Amino acid sequence: MSRLARHRVGRETRLRVLIAEDIGGSRQLLASLLRQVAPEVEIHEVTDGADVVETHRRLEPQITFLDIGLPNKTGLEVLHEIRVDDAASFIVIVSAHSQAAVITEAVALGVDGFVVKPYSPQRIVEALDRFRARLS
């Protein structure tokens, strides 16, 4: 059974999302935006890079929004570790770290999207649209 199929509730599909962000205001803003544009979301949050991989394994989110500047383990280290176990999960980096070298490394590690902070809500909607297009 696909990961998406495991989260069906009645006729609606529950979209399990993991937000890995250490700054409370940024995390709350992203969660609020996701709830507005995708009411079917089930949001889980983590604030420490060292906890992201284990939380990802346990929750099996369909989408992970990942900051690069996490404490104790960078988002790029987390991305690498997740990709070792899970090549299919949709991962979007949301970060102020927008240097070409960072983006190049993220792409090489298999990131599905990169949203630069500060961002417009449209950038998150576009990431969700890319995820949904991948399902069809």
Buried (B, 14 or more C-beta within 10 A) or exposed (E): EEEEEEBEEEEEBBBBBBBBBBEEEBBEBBBEBBEEBBEBBBBBBBBEBEBBBEBBEEBEBBBBBBBBBBEEBBBBBBBBBBBEEBEEBBBBBBBEBEEEEBBEBBEEBBBBBBBEBEBEBEBBBBBBEBBBEEEE
